[in-house]
């Protein structure tokens, strides 16, 4: 879950830099594609 949170923080920073409001974390995770979820999970395996 930490990888998702890091991705969300980056997303929030980018939203802030463009002056737009970020969606809540719950909706952020729900909007990830299967490809994105798989990539996060694969990256998380290298971190552990």
N, CA, C and O atoms as CSV, one atom per row, in Angstrom:
chain,resi,resn,atom,element,x,y,z
A,1,UNK,N,N,0.820,-1.203,0.000
A,1,UNK,CA,C,0.000,0.000,0.000
A,1,UNK,C,C,0.858,1.259,0.000
A,1,UNK,O,O,0.426,2.316,-0.459
A,2,UNK,N,N,2.064,1.138,0.512
A,2,UNK,CA,C,2.956,2.290,0.569
A,2,UNK,C,C,3.240,2.837,-0.821
A,2,UNK,O,O,3.317,4.051,-1.009
A,3,UNK,N,N,3.397,1.944,-1.799
A,3,UNK,CA,C,3.679,2.380,-3.162
A,3,UNK,C,C,2.517,3.202,-3.712
A,3,UNK,O,O,2.731,4.192,-4.412
A,4,UNK,N,N,1.298,2.798,-3.401
A,4,UNK,CA,C,0.121,3.556,-3.845
A,4,UNK,C,C,0.120,4.933,-3.204
A,4,UNK,O,O,-0.202,5.928,-3.853
A,5,UNK,N,N,0.482,4.986,-1.929
A,5,UNK,CA,C,0.508,6.261,-1.220
A,5,UNK,C,C,1.581,7.186,-1.781
A,5,UNK,O,O,1.372,8.395,-1.879
A,6,UNK,N,N,2.724,6.624,-2.146
A,6,UNK,CA,C,3.776,7.437,-2.749
A,6,UNK,C,C,3.322,7.970,-4.100
A,6,UNK,O,O,3.568,9.129,-4.435
A,7,UNK,N,N,2.660,7.120,-4.872
A,7,UNK,CA,C,2.117,7.552,-6.157
A,7,UNK,C,C,1.073,8.639,-5.976
A,7,UNK,O,O,1.003,9.585,-6.760
A,8,UNK,N,N,0.261,8.494,-4.936
A,8,UNK,CA,C,-0.779,9.485,-4.656
A,8,UNK,C,C,-0.153,10.815,-4.245
A,8,UNK,O,O,-0.617,11.877,-4.658
A,9,UNK,N,N,0.896,10.755,-3.437
A,9,UNK,CA,C,1.579,11.997,-3.040
A,9,UNK,C,C,2.132,12.726,-4.259
A,9,UNK,O,O,2.021,13.947,-4.366
A,10,UNK,N,N,2.730,11.963,-5.178
A,10,UNK,CA,C,3.252,12.556,-6.408
A,10,UNK,C,C,2.107,13.164,-7.214
A,10,UNK,O,O,2.225,14.274,-7.734
A,11,UNK,N,N,1.005,12.434,-7.311
A,11,UNK,CA,C,-0.186,12.922,-8.011
A,11,UNK,C,C,-0.663,14.243,-7.383
A,11,UNK,O,O,-0.974,15.194,-8.101
A,12,UNK,N,N,-0.719,14.298,-6.057
A,12,UNK,CA,C,-1.152,15.515,-5.358
A,12,UNK,C,C,-0.200,16.680,-5.633
A,12,UNK,O,O,-0.640,17.813,-5.830
A,13,UNK,N,N,1.098,16.398,-5.646
A,13,UNK,CA,C,2.081,17.448,-5.947
A,13,UNK,C,C,1.878,17.994,-7.356
A,13,UNK,O,O,1.954,19.201,-7.581
A,14,UNK,N,N,1.622,17.096,-8.298
A,14,UNK,CA,C,1.402,17.527,-9.682
A,14,UNK,C,C,0.105,18.330,-9.805
A,14,UNK,O,O,0.058,19.329,-10.523
A,15,UNK,N,N,-0.936,17.898,-9.112
A,15,UNK,CA,C,-2.192,18.650,-9.122
A,15,UNK,C,C,-1.967,20.049,-8.575
A,15,UNK,O,O,-2.445,21.033,-9.141
A,16,UNK,N,N,-1.239,20.131,-7.472
A,16,UNK,CA,C,-0.957,21.421,-6.852
A,16,UNK,C,C,-0.160,22.320,-7.794
A,16,UNK,O,O,-0.419,23.520,-7.888
A,17,UNK,N,N,0.807,21.730,-8.489
A,17,UNK,CA,C,1.634,22.533,-9.397
A,17,UNK,C,C,0.821,23.074,-10.576
A,17,UNK,O,O,1.172,24.102,-11.156
A,18,UNK,N,N,-0.263,22.381,-10.927
A,18,UNK,CA,C,-1.127,22.841,-12.016
A,18,UNK,C,C,-2.340,23.618,-11.507
A,18,UNK,O,O,-3.164,24.086,-12.292
A,19,UNK,N,N,-2.439,23.748,-10.179
A,19,UNK,CA,C,-3.526,24.524,-9.601
A,19,UNK,C,C,-4.878,23.847,-9.647
A,19,UNK,O,O,-5.911,24.516,-9.689
A,20,UNK,N,N,-4.878,22.505,-9.640
A,20,UNK,CA,C,-6.155,21.779,-9.632
A,20,UNK,C,C,-6.277,20.968,-8.352
A,20,UNK,O,O,-5.278,20.655,-7.704
A,21,UNK,N,N,-7.493,20.637,-8.000
A,21,UNK,CA,C,-7.748,19.898,-6.767
A,21,UNK,C,C,-7.598,18.399,-7.016
A,21,UNK,O,O,-8.133,17.871,-7.991
A,22,UNK,N,N,-6.878,17.727,-6.144
A,22,UNK,CA,C,-6.689,16.282,-6.248
A,22,UNK,C,C,-7.934,15.553,-5.750
A,22,UNK,O,O,-8.641,16.040,-4.867
A,23,UNK,N,N,-8.192,14.381,-6.327
A,23,UNK,CA,C,-9.297,13.560,-5.843
A,23,UNK,C,C,-8.846,12.831,-4.581
A,23,UNK,O,O,-7.644,12.657,-4.378
A,24,UNK,N,N,-9.775,12.400,-3.729
A,24,UNK,CA,C,-9.402,11.654,-2.528
A,24,UNK,C,C,-8.668,10.351,-2.881
A,24,UNK,O,O,-8.864,9.790,-3.959
A,25,UNK,N,N,-7.830,9.886,-1.965
A,25,UNK,CA,C,-7.015,8.684,-2.177
A,25,UNK,C,C,-7.857,7.490,-2.601
A,25,UNK,O,O,-7.477,6.746,-3.505
A,26,UNK,N,N,-8.985,7.310,-1.957
A,26,UNK,CA,C,-9.865,6.171,-2.261
A,26,UNK,C,C,-10.226,6.153,-3.737
A,26,UNK,O,O,-10.170,5.104,-4.378
A,27,UNK,N,N,-10.592,7.292,-4.273
A,27,UNK,CA,C,-10.979,7.366,-5.679
A,27,UNK,C,C,-9.768,7.252,-6.597
A,27,UNK,O,O,-9.870,6.734,-7.709
A,28,UNK,N,N,-8.630,7.734,-6.129
A,28,UNK,CA,C,-7.388,7.606,-6.897
A,28,UNK,C,C,-7.085,6.127,-7.144
A,28,UNK,O,O,-6.801,5.729,-8.274
A,29,UNK,N,N,-7.146,5.317,-6.088
A,29,UNK,CA,C,-6.849,3.889,-6.214
A,29,UNK,C,C,-7.896,3.201,-7.081
A,29,UNK,O,O,-7.559,2.333,-7.886
A,30,UNK,N,N,-9.154,3.576,-6.927
A,30,UNK,CA,C,-10.211,2.951,-7.725
A,30,UNK,C,C,-10.059,3.243,-9.214
A,30,UNK,O,O,-10.519,2.458,-10.044
A,31,UNK,N,N,-9.422,4.359,-9.566
A,31,UNK,CA,C,-9.272,4.755,-10.964
A,31,UNK,C,C,-8.027,4.177,-11.634
A,31,UNK,O,O,-7.844,4.337,-12.841
A,32,UNK,N,N,-7.169,3.505,-10.861
A,32,UNK,CA,C,-5.978,2.906,-11.456
A,32,UNK,C,C,-6.378,1.749,-12.364
A,32,UNK,O,O,-7.279,0.975,-12.040
A,33,UNK,N,N,-5.711,1.641,-13.483
A,33,UNK,CA,C,-5.979,0.537,-14.404
A,33,UNK,C,C,-5.319,-0.734,-13.876
A,33,UNK,O,O,-4.468,-0.677,-12.988
A,34,UNK,N,N,-5.708,-1.861,-14.417
A,34,UNK,CA,C,-5.081,-3.121,-14.020
A,34,UNK,C,C,-3.587,-3.090,-14.340
A,34,UNK,O,O,-2.774,-3.622,-13.584
A,35,UNK,N,N,-3.235,-2.474,-15.444
A,35,UNK,CA,C,-1.829,-2.357,-15.829
A,35,UNK,C,C,-1.052,-1.543,-14.789
A,35,UNK,O,O,0.067,-1.905,-14.425
A,36,UNK,N,N,-1.646,-0.447,-14.313
A,36,UNK,CA,C,-0.988,0.376,-13.297
A,36,UNK,C,C,-0.866,-0.377,-11.983
A,36,UNK,O,O,0.178,-0.320,-11.334
A,37,UNK,N,N,-1.918,-1.082,-11.580
A,37,UNK,CA,C,-1.871,-1.855,-10.341
A,37,UNK,C,C,-0.796,-2.937,-10.420
A,37,UNK,O,O,-0.066,-3.161,-9.454
A,38,UNK,N,N,-0.699,-3.599,-11.553
A,38,UNK,CA,C,0.317,-4.633,-11.743
A,38,UNK,C,C,1.713,-4.032,-11.658
A,38,UNK,O,O,2.598,-4.608,-11.025
A,39,UNK,N,N,1.918,-2.882,-12.289
A,39,UNK,CA,C,3.229,-2.223,-12.247
A,39,UNK,C,C,3.596,-1.838,-10.819
A,39,UNK,O,O,4.740,-2.025,-10.405
A,40,UNK,N,N,2.647,-1.304,-10.064
A,40,UNK,CA,C,2.905,-0.955,-8.664
A,40,UNK,C,C,3.282,-2.199,-7.865
A,40,UNK,O,O,4.228,-2.181,-7.077
A,41,UNK,N,N,2.533,-3.276,-8.078
A,41,UNK,CA,C,2.802,-4.505,-7.332
A,41,UNK,C,C,4.159,-5.090,-7.687
A,41,UNK,O,O,4.862,-5.587,-6.806
A,42,UNK,N,N,4.543,-5.042,-8.960
A,42,UNK,CA,C,5.852,-5.536,-9.367
A,42,UNK,C,C,6.961,-4.685,-8.759
A,42,UNK,O,O,7.970,-5.218,-8.299
A,43,UNK,N,N,6.783,-3.391,-8.755
A,43,UNK,CA,C,7.788,-2.500,-8.180
A,43,UNK,C,C,7.894,-2.740,-6.671
A,43,UNK,O,O,8.986,-2.693,-6.107
A,44,UNK,N,N,6.782,-2.992,-6.039
A,44,UNK,CA,C,6.774,-3.220,-4.594
A,44,UNK,C,C,7.557,-4.483,-4.235
A,44,UNK,O,O,8.170,-4.545,-3.169
A,45,UNK,N,N,7.544,-5.483,-5.107
A,45,UNK,CA,C,8.288,-6.713,-4.836
A,45,UNK,C,C,9.791,-6.446,-4.802
A,45,UNK,O,O,10.513,-7.106,-4.055
A,46,UNK,N,N,10.272,-5.490,-5.595
A,46,UNK,CA,C,11.691,-5.171,-5.605
A,46,UNK,C,C,12.090,-4.395,-4.355
A,46,UNK,O,O,13.240,-4.460,-3.922
A,47,UNK,N,N,11.151,-3.668,-3.780
A,47,UNK,CA,C,11.431,-2.857,-2.595
A,47,UNK,C,C,11.530,-3.730,-1.359
A,47,UNK,O,O,12.330,-3.464,-0.462
A,48,UNK,N,N,10.722,-4.762,-1.315
A,48,UNK,CA,C,10.658,-5.623,-0.111
A,48,UNK,C,C,11.848,-6.515,0.021
A,48,UNK,O,O,11.937,-7.290,0.973
